[in-house]
């Protein structure tokens, strides 16, 4: 495998991991905003308990992905950060406000108005950030970002303010909410709470299907490269098959209240949805002007980054596994 392709797979892998972990954190904020019924306080307490120990750590994958993109494919990084500097700046502000509000809400006096305001900031930022993230993805694959030489010539708004990009943003929001609801069924410590999030997971799963269908239909005009890749590429049938099997399995497991197993199949479903985006635009990093090969750093830099990536994985992954085992070892049986 060429080194630039290996590093491209690594970049895609970090965004898959960020979707599965950081995305579920965003989804938790969505359900915090939509908490309702007689167990509204218990729902929010469960979300805070599940997010509390690990929400900051999950951003490691976003940081690693951006560092790899900057170091391995500097031309693509430059084009993306120029063309998408408005939504990316808003996304970073949303992440900062979300984390700050979550911390202040957690340690503020219980039940006062200030805590409620911090809770609202946390929830709203958790909704806006996935929308912006998905809109950035939609812009990247749409072909609306045009680069001539080293200059972006397509402007700062047209690429991400399109119906297709907005549809991808809605899909990202629905997918993250779905993941969070499934994960929370396994985290809940009472049967009524598990049932609350089971119903939310089933509803969000239906929303993911509808949003995904909308993205696919809009892709024909809004992102022809993705349309062709998802329908005609050699991997398309296998990709859709695995995603569909995982989706059906998740619904069946939720219906049968096998929550731990549903958490695994939901992660597989979400992971293959994200991988489908990455694979469909290959060999482009920015459709249609920048490919992996044209954006790659020098061979010496690439080799050094492969070594650094291996060392980092050996160091970081065991630490993250230990963190999760320590703070989430009390997950109830599903």
Steps between C-alpha positions, in 0.01 A plus 500: 500500500643843407594707802264786410210254474589350839501848654173583324344191655635614838336842458169335408536268800539788743178657372320167537619478861403861564153428367458193721622667819491877465188477283319307771592778742335754272199271483484496877461876491215463251313273742581736785316771306210263423474348848132470590245311703492413869865383488641812334742569786612136510560503122724804528682356798570180306635699204726705728624185676577327172680800348678628807818291516575473127352788298828693476699190405278427201627814326841331476384336176404832343835649599693201362304514175564870450871467585534213251317698233718805561825300505429238234291698252583870552355615169160347580512639854571849368215486248248368752586745776469790256181391326330385820646742752154637589330169595822360649536806724136470606553128563800566724306767687216250546740239639654754739165637619363148537788382716508817707126492559508131595772566759332808648163326513652200676669702774251785536247517781224247444166619373569870453434705187866530408534122486196482273658754265823303483296189428327677212834615355633144525197354324473758222874475424462121488238541226675769296846340499401171327300697244806710416727196494270322257467811284879516474508137388228571246699792363817291465334227294265720299756632255407858588843581647714597202873547516717653228869464572525577869199732519140422592281668239154384606438747783436446867127420512374335182651156567339433840172690464344254253204263542736201476738632767208581729362149448835350599495719811154369593622143441798557731270640770258206473785247497664645811167514684436137402839388629452687828156350561626146434803549723285644777272196502804302614606768750161538670470342844121473519250332272285814443806699388609221268154501348509879453820483299397182320202688356722794409750266332229340288364840397847638425583190297200571280615861466846380390339291224289791376792746516731253324247450222471876462878535472514224239227660288658846520845359421405437137509873433679628809793256511529296179826339610338357813190398307711301258718353772213385717315339209762373259834457679626142556463537876146644485307176534711374791485840671123525476463137603702533820330827590153356440572182698637704791197733490250212501692322772497814715123537467446132582729516802331817626160338452618198701669727756849363442660835564869413522490315170298784343775741597751300293281468190406869516868590504561274200212663313622853572861410425414363156290805419803721565732261315261510206548876474880464506513210254255661257716807446826306448749597359394858577555683825320806367270415210581564213837679512721343770587131520691303761803485274504868402457618860745260666803624687851386408584128538732569793225683689255220424734232638562700816126545548435126464752433777348773718152363438599148605672627815202718582253214458706271723507773764154651477266206430585299817464819705154567355392139557612522862316831544176354366532188715561706814216749454243285321542167674159532666299473179186297565427176325291518187 
